[in-house]
Amino acid sequence: MEHRNLYLLIFIFSISFTFGQKPDKDFHLNKSLKQDGYHYQFSILDEDKRGVWSFNKTKFYFWYKAQHILSTQGGGSGELLNGDFIAYHENKQLAQKGSFHKGLKDGKWMYWRTDGTLMTIESWRKGMPSGEKEVFNDNGESIETVKFSRIRTIRTVSDSIIISNHIRKRKSIMLKDANGKVIDKQHFKNGVIINKKSGKLLPKLFRKKDVE
């Protein structure tokens, strides 16, 4: 009788423990694969959640299909990446770390070289660069910063500052000396240098690729 009661208690305890555990309902959304020399760990969008009503033709969407991650401008034909994303180099070092929102890069993203040194930090907002991007050299020193906004983009390197105005379709280049002091300014519109004060074209012309 005592043994029977003992077995009954063990059975009840086992049932209670099993139902007391919170199952990982999103386990089936977690994926892992090797592709192009990287090992990816990521999540996809739950089919029960609302996806994308219409794709933005200017944005790149990341999606998963047939054991591959693909990226397509203005569309997708698989399960959209959603949530945390991590990529490793073949030597197990971190390569990328960030997150997706319905197939679009969103939030802070970081990139590393195979030796573990930091390469780039950038910010995204629903598939568009947002905030600031910072680039580092092999020694971990910051060599370039880019600040994004709806109106303009400002790119700063050791010898110059480049400001692109998206509304007025103009670009300004400010050259700096070794101490960081601005020593010269040039202003362009449609790839042609202009006089800032008069707004007139200057005699010297530049091709677009010379200033972009």
N, CA, C and O of each residue as an XYZ file, in Angstrom:
848
protein
N       0.828     -1.200      0.000
C       0.000      0.000      0.000
C       0.866      1.256      0.000
O       0.602      2.217     -0.723
N       1.915      1.221      0.836
C       2.812      2.370      0.906
C       3.511      2.601     -0.427
O       3.664      3.738     -0.875
N       3.937      1.489     -1.062
C       4.597      1.617     -2.366
C       3.642      2.205     -3.398
O       4.034      3.029     -4.224
N       2.376      1.771     -3.340
C       1.387      2.269     -4.276
C       1.179      3.766     -4.112
O       1.088      4.506     -5.093
N       1.105      4.205     -2.849
C       0.944      5.638     -2.583
C       2.164      6.430     -3.061
O       2.037      7.545     -3.566
N       3.358      5.827     -2.890
C       4.589      6.479     -3.314
C       4.598      6.659     -4.820
O       4.935      7.731     -5.322
N       4.224      5.600     -5.544
C       4.171      5.684     -7.011
C       3.147      6.727     -7.460
O       3.366      7.449     -8.433
N       2.041      6.794     -6.746
C       1.007      7.757     -7.088
C       1.505      9.191     -6.906
O       1.235     10.060     -7.734
N       2.238      9.427     -5.811
C       2.790     10.754     -5.554
C       3.807     11.152     -6.624
O       3.831     12.295     -7.081
N       4.646     10.190     -7.014
C       5.648     10.463     -8.056
C       4.958     10.811     -9.370
O       5.377     11.724    -10.081
N       3.888     10.066     -9.685
C       3.157     10.302    -10.928
C       2.532     11.695    -10.931
O       2.607     12.416    -11.927
N       1.911     12.070     -9.802
C       1.278     13.387     -9.696
C       2.319     14.494     -9.806
O       2.094     15.513    -10.458
N       3.469     14.275     -9.153
C       4.539     15.273     -9.203
C       5.042     15.451    -10.635
O       5.295     16.572    -11.076
N       5.183     14.342    -11.353
C       5.674     14.408    -12.728
C       4.722     15.172    -13.616
O       5.143     15.990    -14.434
N       3.408     14.900    -13.452
C       2.412     15.600    -14.248
C       2.413     17.096    -13.933
O       2.345     17.930    -14.837
N       2.491     17.428    -12.638
C       2.491     18.827    -12.227
C       3.713     19.553    -12.761
O       3.615     20.702    -13.192
N       4.878     18.885    -12.736
C       6.116     19.500    -13.206
C       6.051     19.748    -14.701
O       6.486     20.791    -15.188
N       5.502     18.776    -15.427
C       5.419     18.900    -16.885
C       4.534     20.063    -17.294
O       4.910     20.857    -18.157
N       3.354     20.172    -16.677
C       2.440     21.242    -17.033
C       2.875     22.579    -16.463
O       2.433     23.631    -16.924
N       3.742     22.536    -15.461
C       4.219     23.781    -14.875
C       5.291     24.451    -15.709
O       5.559     25.640    -15.534
N       5.917     23.692    -16.627
C       6.935     24.267    -17.481
C       6.287     25.099    -18.576
O       5.298     24.686    -19.181
N       6.852     26.276    -18.826
C       6.343     27.142    -19.872
C       6.983     26.763    -21.193
O       8.186     26.956    -21.370
N       6.209     26.229    -22.122
C       6.801     25.811    -23.398
C       7.255     27.000    -24.230
O       6.667     28.079    -24.162
N       8.302     26.795    -25.013
C       8.790     27.840    -25.910
C       7.943     27.795    -27.179
O       8.242     27.064    -28.123
N       6.880     28.597    -27.174
C       5.944     28.545    -28.299
C       6.569     29.054    -29.591
O       6.072     28.761    -30.679
N       7.660     29.818    -29.478
C       8.305     30.359    -30.666
C       9.503     29.533    -31.111
O      10.277     29.967    -31.965
N       9.657     28.350    -30.538
C      10.826     27.534    -30.852
C      10.921     27.238    -32.353
O      12.015     27.226    -32.917
N       9.784     27.001    -32.990
C       9.780     26.656    -34.409
C      10.167     27.826    -35.309
O      10.429     27.646    -36.498
N      10.202     29.038    -34.724
C      10.578     30.213    -35.509
C      12.082     30.436    -35.533
O      12.577     31.216    -36.347
N      12.821     29.762    -34.649
C      14.269     29.917    -34.574
C      14.952     29.025    -35.605
O      14.658     27.833    -35.701
N      15.869     29.616    -36.375
C      16.545     28.890    -37.441
C      18.060     29.008    -37.292
O      18.574     29.920    -36.644
N      18.758     28.056    -37.911
C      20.220     28.057    -37.915
C      20.691     27.424    -39.212
O      20.190     26.373    -39.612
N      21.657     28.061    -39.873
C      22.172     27.495    -41.124
C      23.555     28.049    -41.429
O      23.977     29.061    -40.870
N      24.256     27.355    -42.340
C      25.553     27.798    -42.822
C      25.409     28.210    -44.278
O      24.834     27.490    -45.094
N      25.950     29.392    -44.585
C      25.809     29.929    -45.931
C      26.930     30.930    -46.206
O      27.201     31.807    -45.385
N      27.573     30.797    -47.356
C      28.595     31.749    -47.811
C      29.700     31.970    -46.781
O      30.180     33.091    -46.613
N      30.102     30.908    -46.096
C      31.198     31.023    -45.134
C      30.790     31.549    -43.773
O      31.653     31.799    -42.932
N      29.503     31.724    -43.532
C      29.016     32.199    -42.244
C      28.064     31.172    -41.629
O      27.466     30.353    -42.327
N      27.944     31.243    -40.308
C      26.945     30.449    -39.594
C      25.921     31.419    -39.043
O      26.245     32.258    -38.202
N      24.684     31.312    -39.510
C      23.629     32.243    -39.125
C      22.706     31.638    -38.072
O      22.373     30.454    -38.130
N      22.299     32.460    -37.116
C      21.252     32.125    -36.160
C      20.254     33.273    -36.182
O      20.631     34.428    -35.980
N      18.974     32.963    -36.427
C      18.006     34.024    -36.642
C      16.594     33.512    -36.384
O      16.390     32.329    -36.113
N      15.632     34.408    -36.472
C      14.226     34.062    -36.300
C      13.436     34.569    -37.501
O      13.833     35.524    -38.169
N      12.319     33.913    -37.757
C      11.448     34.323    -38.851
C      10.118     34.806    -38.296
O       9.789     34.550    -37.138
N       9.364     35.497    -39.118
C       8.083     36.054    -38.692
C       7.041     34.950    -38.548
O       6.903     34.093    -39.421
N       6.314     34.983    -37.443
C       5.261     34.011    -37.198
C       4.143     34.192    -38.230
O       3.697     35.311    -38.481
N       3.706     33.103    -38.813
C       2.650     33.172    -39.822
C       1.355     33.739    -39.254
O       0.547     34.304    -39.990
N       1.156     33.586    -37.935
C      -0.068     34.075    -37.310
C      -0.065     35.592    -37.124
O      -1.106     36.199    -36.869
N       1.114     36.191    -37.254
C       1.212     37.634    -37.086
C       1.104     38.330    -38.441
O       1.435     37.758    -39.480
N       0.648     39.541    -38.407
C       0.460     40.286    -39.644
C       1.797     40.570    -40.307
O       2.716     41.075    -39.661
N       1.912     40.257    -41.559
C       3.150     40.476    -42.285
C       3.193     41.847    -42.938
O       2.806     42.846    -42.330
N       3.661     41.892    -44.168
C       3.798     43.150    -44.896
C       2.634     43.289    -45.868
O       2.433     42.429    -46.726
N       1.874     44.361    -45.740
C       0.755     44.589    -46.661
C       1.251     44.878    -48.061
O       0.750     44.322    -49.039
N       2.239     45.752    -48.150
C       2.840     46.078    -49.447
C       4.315     46.375    -49.232
O       4.686     47.009    -48.245
N       5.152     45.921    -50.148
C       6.591     46.109    -50.037
C       6.990     47.495    -50.563
O       6.463     47.985    -51.562
N       7.941     48.099    -49.849
C       8.485     49.390    -50.275
C       9.576     49.140    -51.311
O      10.556     48.453    -51.025
N       9.414     49.687    -52.496
C      10.339     49.384    -53.593
C      11.746     49.936    -53.382
O      12.672     49.540    -54.090
N      11.922     50.836    -52.428
C      13.245     51.402    -52.179
C      14.029     50.639    -51.114
O      15.211     50.913    -50.903
N      13.373     49.670    -50.429
C      14.012     48.981    -49.315
C      14.357     47.533    -49.670
O      13.709     46.918    -50.517
N      15.383     47.004    -49.010
C      15.780     45.607    -49.199
C      15.192     44.756    -48.067
O      15.383     45.045    -46.886
N      14.475     43.707    -48.461
C      13.848     42.788    -47.507
C      14.653     41.487    -47.434
O      15.077     40.948    -48.456
N      14.852     40.995    -46.214
C      15.584     39.749    -45.988
C      14.584     38.651    -45.647
O      13.727     38.823    -44.781
N      14.706     37.519    -46.339
C      13.747     36.440    -46.158
C      14.446     35.088    -46.250
O      15.570     34.977    -46.741
N      13.753     34.072    -45.767
C      14.320     32.730    -45.640
C      13.488     31.738    -46.445
O      12.261     31.705    -46.351
N      14.202     30.918    -47.254
C      13.516     29.903    -48.034
C      14.514     28.836    -48.476
O      15.620     29.152    -48.914
N      14.116     27.578    -48.357
C      14.925     26.444    -48.813
C      16.348     26.488    -48.252
O      17.321     26.321    -48.988
N      16.456     26.714    -46.939
C      17.745     26.730    -46.248
C      18.687     27.822    -46.772
O      19.904     27.639    -46.790
N      18.127     28.942    -47.192
C      18.929     30.076    -47.637
C      18.307     31.384    -47.137
O      17.088     31.514    -47.023
N      19.193     32.353    -46.841
C      18.753     33.712    -46.554
C      18.966     34.534    -47.820
O      20.057     34.544    -48.390
N      17.929     35.211    -48.245
C      17.986     36.005    -49.464
C      17.590     37.444    -49.158
O      16.906     37.718    -48.171
N      18.027     38.355    -50.014
C      17.697     39.766    -49.853
C      17.239     40.319    -51.198
O      17.933     40.182    -52.206
N      16.068     40.942    -51.202
C      15.479     41.427    -52.441
C      14.951     42.843    -52.256
O      14.300     43.150    -51.257
N      15.240     43.700    -53.230
C      14.721     45.062    -53.166
C      13.250     45.077    -53.558
O      12.869     44.618    -54.634
N      12.442     45.612    -52.662
C      11.033     45.797    -52.955
C      10.165     44.559    -52.904
O       9.036     44.586    -53.396
N      10.662     43.453    -52.312
C       9.829     42.267    -52.266
C      10.470     41.103    -51.540
O      11.595     41.191    -51.048
N       9.724     40.006    -51.484
C      10.206     38.791    -50.848
C       9.280     37.646    -51.210
O       8.107     37.863    -51.511
N       9.807     36.412    -51.183
C       8.990     35.266    -51.576
C       9.191     34.099    -50.618
O       9.169     32.936    -51.022
N       9.387     34.423    -49.346
C       9.586     33.389    -48.343
C       9.170     33.913    -46.988
O       8.318     34.796    -46.886
N       9.777     33.362    -45.941
C       9.465     33.772    -44.574
C      10.384     34.925    -44.176
O      11.606     34.780    -44.188
N       9.805     36.050    -43.830
C      10.575     37.246    -43.510
C      11.346     37.066    -42.210
O      10.827     36.509    -41.242
N      12.596     37.543    -42.194
C      13.381     37.522    -40.965
C      12.781     38.518    -39.988
O      12.374     39.616    -40.367
N      12.732     38.111    -38.703
C      12.096     38.957    -37.693
C      12.702     38.643    -36.329
O      12.658     37.501    -35.872
N      13.264     39.655    -35.685
C      13.886     39.434    -34.378
C      15.400     39.434    -34.458
O      15.984     39.928    -35.422
N      16.034     38.869    -33.424
C      17.490     38.889    -33.314
C      18.162     38.104    -34.440
O      17.650     37.090    -34.914
N      19.332     38.612    -34.850
C      20.107     37.983    -35.918
C      21.580     37.983    -35.519
O      22.117     39.014    -35.114
N      22.235     36.821    -35.636
C      23.668     36.701    -35.327
C      24.343     35.892    -36.421
O      23.815     34.872    -36.866
N      25.511     36.349    -36.852
C      26.313     35.618    -37.831
C      27.715     35.419    -37.271
O      28.277     36.318    -36.646
N      28.278     34.223    -37.502
C      29.626     33.892    -37.043
C      30.521     33.590    -38.243
O      30.081     33.037    -39.251
N      31.805     33.975    -38.101
C      32.795     33.559    -39.090
C      33.066     32.058    -38.925
O      32.635     31.443    -37.949
N      33.777     31.487    -39.881
C      34.090     30.060    -39.805
C      34.959     29.725    -38.598
O      34.943     28.592    -38.118
N      35.725     30.713    -38.097
C      36.568     30.475    -36.922
C      35.817     30.724    -35.606
O      36.438     30.803    -34.546
N      34.489     30.847    -35.671
C      33.590     31.025    -34.523
C      33.532     32.457    -34.003
O      32.770     32.743    -33.079
N      34.329     33.369    -34.583
C      34.268     34.760    -34.162
C      32.954     35.394    -34.638
O      32.398     35.007    -35.666
N      32.478     36.365    -33.874
C      31.296     37.104    -34.291
C      31.571     37.830    -35.605
O      32.655     38.378    -35.807
N      30.584     37.829    -36.491
C      30.687     38.543    -37.762
C      29.670     39.677    -37.841
O      30.007     40.787    -38.252
N      28.420     39.401    -37.446
C      27.364     40.408    -37.468
C      26.409     40.177    -36.301
O      26.214     39.048    -35.848
N      25.828     41.257    -35.832
C      24.827     41.139    -34.786
C      23.856     42.308    -34.910
O      24.263     43.470    -34.936
N      22.548     41.978    -34.989
C      21.548     43.024    -35.121
C      20.161     42.430    -35.002
O      19.986     41.365    -34.409
N      19.177     43.107    -35.559
C      17.807     42.601    -35.505
C      17.038     43.048    -36.746
O      17.397     44.011    -37.423
N      15.952     42.296    -37.014
C      15.081     42.597    -38.144
C      13.663     42.861    -37.649
O      13.245     42.359    -36.606
N      12.944     43.655    -38.420
C      11.520     43.859    -38.173
C      10.780     43.636    -39.484
O      10.822     44.471    -40.387
N      10.102     42.492    -39.572
C       9.360     42.128    -40.779
C      10.224     42.224    -42.033
O       9.835     42.819    -43.038
N      11.406     41.621    -41.941
C      12.293     41.546    -43.093
C      13.228     42.716    -43.281
O      14.091     42.673    -44.158
N      13.088     43.757    -42.490
C      13.910     44.957    -42.639
C      14.881     45.110    -41.469
O      14.520     44.846    -40.322
N      16.102     45.534    -41.757
C      17.052     45.816    -40.690
C      16.494     46.923    -39.812
O      15.962     47.917    -40.306
N      16.623     46.738    -38.497
C      16.043     47.698    -37.572
C      16.877     47.745    -36.300
O      17.198     46.707    -35.722
N      17.226     48.956    -35.866
C      18.006     49.096    -34.642
C      19.506     49.097    -34.896
O      19.968     49.398    -35.997
N      20.255     48.754    -33.855
C      21.722     48.797    -33.899
C      22.285     47.526    -34.527
O      21.874     46.417    -34.186
N      23.230     47.701    -35.449
C      23.932     46.581    -36.089
C      25.436     46.759    -35.902
O      25.963     47.867    -36.000
N      26.122     45.630    -35.627
C      27.571     45.649    -35.442
C      28.212     44.586    -36.321
O      27.644     43.514    -36.533
N      29.418     44.897    -36.835
C      30.137     43.995    -37.736
C      31.583     43.850    -37.255
O      32.200     44.826    -36.828
N      32.124     42.615    -37.327
C      33.478     42.335    -36.874
C      34.282     41.624    -37.962
O      33.724     40.951    -38.828
N      35.606     41.789    -37.899
C      36.507     41.049    -38.782
C      36.746     39.661    -38.205
O      36.317     39.359    -37.091
N      37.434     38.820    -38.972
C      37.678     37.446    -38.521
C      38.583     37.386    -37.301
O      38.569     36.393    -36.573
N      39.381     38.447    -37.060
C      40.251     38.450    -35.883
C      39.552     39.013    -34.652
O      40.161     39.129    -33.589
N      38.279     39.362    -34.793
C      37.514     39.863    -33.657
C      37.502     41.370    -33.502
O      36.811     41.888    -32.624
N      38.254     42.094    -34.337
C      38.265     43.551    -34.237
C      36.980     44.127    -34.831
O      36.446     43.622    -35.819
N      36.509     45.182    -34.209
C      35.271     45.823    -34.636
C      35.481     46.544    -35.963
O      36.476     47.245    -36.147
N      34.549     46.367    -36.874
C      34.661     46.965    -38.200
C      33.694     48.136    -38.384
O      34.095     49.213    -38.825
N      32.419     47.923    -38.046
C      31.402     48.948    -38.275
C      30.291     48.861    -37.234
O      29.902     47.772    -36.811
N      29.788     50.021    -36.831
C      28.567     50.116    -36.031
C      27.619     51.031    -36.794
O      28.007     52.127    -37.198
N      26.382     50.593    -36.993
C      25.437     51.419    -37.720
C      24.032     51.256    -37.153
O      23.747     50.288    -36.448
N      23.167     52.200    -37.461
C      21.790     52.180    -36.974
C      20.829     52.179    -38.152
O      21.046     52.845    -39.164
N      19.744     51.399    -37.986
C      18.729     51.299    -39.022
C      17.354     51.559    -38.419
O      17.125     51.331    -37.231
N      16.453     52.037    -39.254
C      15.058     52.201    -38.844
C      14.170     51.700    -39.975
O      13.989     52.372    -40.990
N      13.622     50.505    -39.776
C      12.736     49.879    -40.758
C      13.328     49.894    -42.166
O      12.692     50.333    -43.124
N      14.566     49.402    -42.261
C      15.187     49.224    -43.559
C      15.922     50.416    -44.128
O      16.432     50.343    -45.246
N      15.992     51.521    -43.388
C      16.682     52.715    -43.860
C      17.763     53.118    -42.858
O      17.535     53.052    -41.650
N      18.949     53.539    -43.345
C      19.978     54.028    -42.427
C      19.441     55.186    -41.602
O      18.776     56.079    -42.127
N      19.732     55.166    -40.312
C      19.199     56.191    -39.422
C      20.195     56.451    -38.305
O      20.845     55.528    -37.814
N      20.311     57.706    -37.908
C      21.231     58.009    -36.812
C      22.662     58.102    -37.297
O      22.975     58.914    -38.168
N      23.537     57.274    -36.737
C      24.964     57.396    -37.035
C      25.601     56.057    -37.388
O      25.248     55.015    -36.835
N      26.532     56.109    -38.308
C      27.344     54.956    -38.683
C      28.802     55.294    -38.392
O      29.261     56.398    -38.685
N      29.529     54.335    -37.811
C      30.930     54.559    -37.474
C      31.775     53.401    -38.003
O      31.440     52.232    -37.812
N      32.878     53.748    -38.671
C      33.772     52.759    -39.274
C      35.113     52.787    -38.546
O      35.624     53.857    -38.213
N      35.687     51.588    -38.299
C      36.942     51.467    -37.549
C      38.006     50.789    -38.419
O      37.691     49.961    -39.273
N      39.275     51.155    -38.185
C      40.373     50.500    -38.903
C      40.815     49.239    -38.165
O      40.210     48.852    -37.165
N      41.876     48.601    -38.664
C      42.336     47.338    -38.082
C      42.785     47.473    -36.635
O      42.804     46.493    -35.891
N      43.150     48.698    -36.233
C      43.607     48.931    -34.864
C      42.475     49.324    -33.920
O      42.710     49.627    -32.750
N      41.251     49.319    -34.432
C      40.110     49.671    -33.599
C      39.882     51.161    -33.464
O      39.127     51.597    -32.595
N      40.525     51.953    -34.315
C      40.389     53.409    -34.264
C      39.287     53.867    -35.218
O      39.166     53.357    -36.332
N      38.503     54.816    -34.780
C      37.432     55.348    -35.614
C      38.020     56.183    -36.742
O      38.774     57.122    -36.489
N      37.681     55.851    -37.990
C      38.239     56.562    -39.137
C      37.171     57.267    -39.972
O      37.491     58.059    -40.859
N      35.916     56.980    -39.688
C      34.849     57.603    -40.478
C      33.533     57.568    -39.703
O      33.200     56.565    -39.071
N      32.796     58.667    -39.758
C      31.451     58.692    -39.189
C      30.495     59.259    -40.236
O      30.839     60.166    -40.994
N      29.300     58.704    -40.256
C      28.266     59.176    -41.175
C      26.998     59.376    -40.371
O      26.546     58.455    -39.691
N      26.415     60.570    -40.438
C      25.184     60.872    -39.736
C      24.052     61.016    -40.758
O      24.127     61.812    -41.693
N      23.000     60.215    -40.544
C      21.878     60.189    -41.480
C      20.676     60.915    -40.898
O      20.385     60.807    -39.707
N      19.983     61.655    -41.752
C      18.690     62.226    -41.405
C      17.864     62.316    -42.679
O      18.369     62.080    -43.777
N      16.609     62.653    -42.525
C      15.739     62.748    -43.696
C      16.184     63.854    -44.638
O      15.996     63.762    -45.851
N      16.778     64.904    -44.071
C      17.150     66.067    -44.868
C      18.539     65.952    -45.466
O      18.754     66.322    -46.620
N      19.500     65.432    -44.674
C      20.867     65.413    -45.179
C      21.690     64.284    -44.575
O      21.307     63.669    -43.580
N      22.832     64.033    -45.209
C      23.807     63.054    -44.727
C      25.145     63.753    -44.568
O      25.599     64.457    -45.470
N      25.775     63.554    -43.416
C      27.074     64.183    -43.147
C      28.126     63.092    -42.962
O      28.027     62.276    -42.045
N      29.121     63.082    -43.827
C      30.207     62.094    -43.764
C      31.489     62.806    -43.351
O      31.909     63.766    -43.997
N      32.114     62.327    -42.267
C      33.322     62.955    -41.736
C      34.478     61.956    -41.728
O      34.367     60.868    -41.163
N      35.581     62.336    -42.358
C      36.823     61.559    -42.316
C      37.933     62.494    -41.864
O      37.675     63.652    -41.535
N      39.169     62.000    -41.843
C      40.263     62.780    -41.272
C      40.535     64.084    -42.006
O      40.907     65.077    -41.381
N      40.354     64.098    -43.343
C      40.729     65.293    -44.097
C      39.561     66.057    -44.706
O      39.775     67.057    -45.392
N      38.329     65.607    -44.472
C      37.216     66.318    -45.092
C      35.882     66.007    -44.419
O      35.731     65.023    -43.696
N      34.916     66.898    -44.694
C      33.519     66.709    -44.287
C      32.666     66.871    -45.544
O      32.782     67.870    -46.252
N      31.819     65.898    -45.814
C      30.961     65.950    -46.994
C      29.508     65.977    -46.537
O      29.049     65.075    -45.835
N      28.793     67.017    -46.942
C      27.391     67.183    -46.562
C      26.533     67.078    -47.818
O      26.697     67.853    -48.760
N      25.616     66.115    -47.821
C      24.698     65.946    -48.948
C      23.298     66.342    -48.504
O      22.731     65.732    -47.597
N      22.743     67.367    -49.146
C      21.398     67.828    -48.841
C      20.418     67.139    -49.791
O      20.440     67.387    -50.997
N      19.555     66.270    -49.242
C      18.660     65.487    -50.078
C      17.490     66.304    -50.611
O      16.900     65.953    -51.632
N      17.156     67.387    -49.928
C      16.029     68.213    -50.353
C      16.443     69.146    -51.488
O      15.764     69.236    -52.511
N      17.554     69.833    -51.296
C      18.012     70.808    -52.289
C      18.902     70.190    -53.366
O      19.303     70.861    -54.317
N      19.206     68.894    -53.202
C      20.034     68.187    -54.186
C      21.408     68.849    -54.340
O      21.925     69.003    -55.447
N      21.973     69.229    -53.211
C      23.287     69.864    -53.225
C      24.268     69.078    -52.363
O      23.886     68.321    -51.470
N      25.556     69.290    -52.668
C      26.611     68.639    -51.901
C      27.705     69.658    -51.604
O      28.115     70.421    -52.479
N      28.169     69.658    -50.366
C      29.245     70.553    -49.945
C      30.415     69.726    -49.439
O      30.229     68.762    -48.697
N      31.624     70.108    -49.845
C      32.842     69.430    -49.398
C      33.721     70.442    -48.687
O      34.103     71.462    -49.260
N      34.041     70.148    -47.425
C      34.908     71.009    -46.632
C      36.209     70.278    -46.338
O      36.211     69.245    -45.670
N      37.314     70.815    -46.838
C      38.617     70.198    -46.643
C      39.241     70.691    -45.345
O      39.139     71.869    -45.004
N      39.898     69.764    -44.611
C      40.498     70.109    -43.319
C      42.015     69.923    -43.359
O      42.535     69.122    -44.136
N      42.719     70.682    -42.505
C      44.159     70.489    -42.377
C      44.442     69.410    -41.328
O      43.520     68.761    -40.836
N      45.713     69.223    -40.993
C      46.107     68.177    -40.061
C      45.535     68.385    -38.664
O      45.409     67.434    -37.892
N      45.190     69.630    -38.340
C      44.635     69.939    -37.024
C      43.110     69.906    -36.994
O      42.499     70.185    -35.962
N      42.495     69.564    -38.127
C      41.046     69.488    -38.188
C      40.361     70.791    -38.528
O      39.133     70.862    -38.491
N      41.120     71.831    -38.859
C      40.544     73.129    -39.212
C      40.131     73.139    -40.678
O      40.879     72.681    -41.542
N      38.934     73.664    -40.959
C      38.457     73.751    -42.339
C      39.251     74.810    -43.082
O      39.316     75.961    -42.650
N      39.859     74.422    -44.207
C      40.699     75.343    -44.975
C      40.125     75.667    -46.356
O      40.597     76.589    -47.022
N      39.125     74.924    -46.783
C      38.535     75.194    -48.090
C      37.129     74.604    -48.148
O      36.857     73.573    -47.532
N      36.231     75.267    -48.897
C      34.866     74.787    -49.069
C      34.505     74.786    -50.548
O      34.857     75.703    -51.291
N      33.803     73.750    -50.955
C      33.325     73.670    -52.326
C      31.863     73.212    -52.295
O      31.495     72.342    -51.505
N      31.037     73.806    -53.159
C      29.620     73.493    -53.186
C      29.223     73.037    -54.588
O      29.639     73.616    -55.591
N      28.406     71.982    -54.629
C      28.036     71.389    -55.908
C      26.523     71.229    -56.015
O      25.823     71.022    -55.024
N      26.048     71.331    -57.252
C      24.656     71.029    -57.553
C      24.623     70.247    -58.867
O      25.089     70.715    -59.905
N      24.056     69.039    -58.785
C      24.029     68.157    -59.955
C      25.423     67.894    -60.524
O      25.608     67.786    -61.736
N      26.404     67.793    -59.612
C      27.762     67.465    -60.027
C      28.567     68.639    -60.548
O      29.694     68.457    -61.007
N      28.003     69.855    -60.486
C      28.688     71.036    -60.999
C      28.984     71.974    -59.843
O      28.112     72.249    -59.018
N      30.229     72.470    -59.782
C      30.612     73.365    -58.693
C      29.955     74.721    -58.883
O      29.899     75.243    -59.997
N      29.451     75.299    -57.772
C      28.768     76.595    -57.844
C      29.360     77.547    -56.827
O      30.007     77.140    -55.862
N      29.116     78.846    -57.073
C      29.513     79.878    -56.131
C      28.403     80.026    -55.105
O      27.272     80.344    -55.472
N      28.693     79.808    -53.842
C      27.665     79.812    -52.809
C      26.979     81.168    -52.682
O      25.763     81.226    -52.501
N      27.745     82.270    -52.776
C      27.179     83.589    -52.562
C      26.249     84.008    -53.708
O      25.143     84.495    -53.475
N      26.712     83.814    -54.940
C      25.922     84.268    -56.074
C      24.995     83.197    -56.620
O      23.996     83.500    -57.271
N      25.333     81.942    -56.350
C      24.544     80.835    -56.881
C      24.845     80.548    -58.342
O      24.198     79.706    -58.964
N      25.847     81.266    -58.894
C      26.185     81.070    -60.296
C      27.175     79.919    -60.457
O      27.898     79.559    -59.528
N      27.183     79.360    -61.654
C      28.122     78.293    -61.943
C      29.520     78.867    -62.098
O      29.692     79.947    -62.662
N      30.519     78.147    -61.599
C      31.901     78.536    -61.799
C      32.430     77.890    -63.076
O      31.873     76.893    -63.536
N      33.479     78.433    -63.646
C      33.992     77.907    -64.912
C      34.402     76.440    -64.836
O      34.197     75.694    -65.793
N      34.976     76.018    -63.720
C      35.481     74.654    -63.625
C      34.337     73.677    -63.376
O      33.574     73.850    -62.426
N      34.209     72.653    -64.220
C      33.146     71.664    -64.099
C      33.691     70.360    -63.578
O      34.849     70.020    -63.822
N      32.870     69.634    -62.869
C      33.238     68.335    -62.331
C      32.216     67.320    -62.790
O      31.026     67.623    -62.882
N      32.675     66.126    -63.076
C      31.765     65.043    -63.335
C      31.146     64.591    -62.010
O      31.737     64.791    -60.949
N      29.952     63.979    -62.071
C      29.278     63.550    -60.858
C      30.110     62.604    -60.025
O      30.146     62.722    -58.801
N      30.792     61.650    -60.684
C      31.538     60.646    -59.946
C      32.721     61.243    -59.204
O      33.266     60.601    -58.307
N      33.139     62.477    -59.560
C      34.261     63.114    -58.869
C      33.868     63.630    -57.497
O      34.734     63.863    -56.653
N      32.574     63.812    -57.261
C      32.149     64.386    -55.993
C      31.218     63.487    -55.227
O      30.808     63.844    -54.122
N      30.861     62.328    -55.763
C      29.984     61.407    -55.083
C      30.764     60.325    -54.382
O      30.174     59.450    -53.749
